[in-house]
Amino acid sequence: MAKVEVKDLLDGGVHFGHLTRKWDPNMAPYIYMERNGIHIINLYKTAAKLEEASEALAKIAASGRKILFVATKKQAKDIVSDKAGNVNMPYITERWPGGMLTNFITIRKAVKKMASIDRMKKDGTFMTLSKKERLQVDRLRAKLEKNLGSISDMTRLPAALFVVDIKREHIAIKEAQKLNIPIFAMVDTNSDPRQVDYVIPSNDDASKSIDKILSHVTDAIAVGLTERKAEKSDKSEGADVPKAKVKIKKTPKVVTQEEEE
């Protein structure tokens, strides 16, 4: 796993926080200084926290469980869908569906509805509907795809949540807390880090900063997935090798002179 370089974080503008008057006092341990009315984040702490979070995420990926990425703000949407998609992890970049975690069964039903529409189109049932009904079904399919298409492969609750901007995604945070799902997040100077299990103090507004953090995180997940693949490969190879049959030689019985008599 590549080491986090403070210079890279600096180049990405990860250190820029919010206006000092908008700060959350609980972020004080992660703030380096104030400049021109803006808080500057301590990048050495960011680097340490990012490495810690990346290590934990790699372990989750290596265990075969899913990490759900959440980012509905404009400047983060494309970055998250691209980075999370590259490591085959589910993500939400449109509006957070209420009950996404706490009412997961209902969400799964909506995903199954999407799959049933696809089956209708394949087996020809779709064409037996009237033109108006086909239009309605198409609209429903498009709506489901937009909101839930990226989580269609998520058959069970995620093992962790990765959030960009915890103030904006407060509903997702509350649902995860309720279910004791670990939360990893980019936390800016205007947010309360106590809501998060793995805090990555960073600028969550600039696309360059988001890209920098997400790149490191998803690289770590990719390492975890590679480890899992190698482990599975080793196991399957081991299963193919037949176990050698060990012949146990019987020790001949020694007959004593007394027994012969």
MARGUFI-119399 format. One record per residue (C-alpha): x, y, z; residue in one letter. Coordinates in steps of 0.5 Angstrom, whole numbers, plus 500, padded with zeros to 3 digits. Layout:
N
XYZA;...
***
This chain:
261
500500500M;503507498A;505511503K;501518504V;505524502E;504531506V;506534499K;501531495D;495533500L;498540500L;498540492D;491537492G;488543497G;486538502V;489543508H;484548506F;478548512G;472553513H;471560515L;473561522T;466563524R;463557522K;468552525W;466546530D;470546536P;471539536N;475539530M;481543534A;486538535P;486537527Y;487545526I;494547525Y;493555524M;488560522E;490564516R;486570513N;480568517G;480561514I;482555518H;488551516I;488543517I;494540520N;496535514L;501531518Y;495529522K;491528516T;496523513A;496519519A;489518519K;488517512L;493511513E;489508519E;483509515A;486506509S;489500513E;482498516A;478499509L;483494506A;482489511K;474490510I;475489502A;480483504A;474480508S;470480502G;465485505R;462491501K;464498503I;458503501L;461510499F;456516500V;457523496A;451527494T;454534493K;456536486K;463536486Q;464529489A;459525485K;463524479D;469522483I;466517487V;462514482S;468513478D;473511484K;468506487A;466503481G;473502479N;474497486V;467494485N;464498491M;457500492P;455508492Y;450513493I;451519489T;444521488E;439523494R;440518500W;434514500P;431514507G;431507510G;437505506M;440502511L;435501517T;429499512N;434495507F;429490506I;424495502T;430497498I;432490496R;425490494K;426496489A;432493486V;429486485K;423490481K;428493477M;431486475A;424484474S;423489469I;429487465D;427480465R;420482462M;424486457K;428479455K;422474455D;418479451G;413480456T;414487456F;412488449M;405485451T;404491455L;400497452S;404503449K;402507455K;404502460E;411501457R;412508458L;410508465Q;415502466V;421505462D;420511467R;420507473L;426503471R;430509469A;428512476K;430506480L;437506476E;438513477K;437512485N;439505486L;443502480G;449503483S;447498489I;444493485S;449488487D;449490494M;445484497T;446485504R;448491509L;455494508P;460493513A;462500513A;460507510L;465512507F;462519507V;464525504V;461531508D;458528514I;454535515K;450534508R;449526509E;447527516H;441522515I;446516512A;450518518I;445517523K;442510520E;449507520A;450509527Q;443506529K;446499526L;453500529N;456500522I;463503522P;463510519I;469513515F;469520513A;472526510M;471531516V;472539514D;473544520T;465545520N;463538522S;463534529D;468529528P;465525534R;460522529Q;465518525V;469512527D;475514522Y;476521521V;480524515I;480531517P;480534510S;477539505N;471536503D;469542498D;474542493A;474536487S;481536487K;482535495S;476529494I;480526488D;486526492K;483522498I;479518494L;484515490S;488513496H;482510499V;480506493T;488504492D;488501499A;481497497I;484495491A;490492495V;485488500G;481485494L;488483491T;490479497E;483476497R;483474490K;490471492A;488467498E;482464494K;487462489S;491459494D;486455497K;483452490S;490450488E;491447495G;484443494A;486440487D;492437490V;490430492P;493428499K;498422499A;496416502K;500414507V;501407508K;502405516I;507399516K;505394521K;510392526T;511385526P;509382533K;515379537V;514372540V;518371546T;521365548Q;516364554E;510365549E;513359545E;513355551E;
***
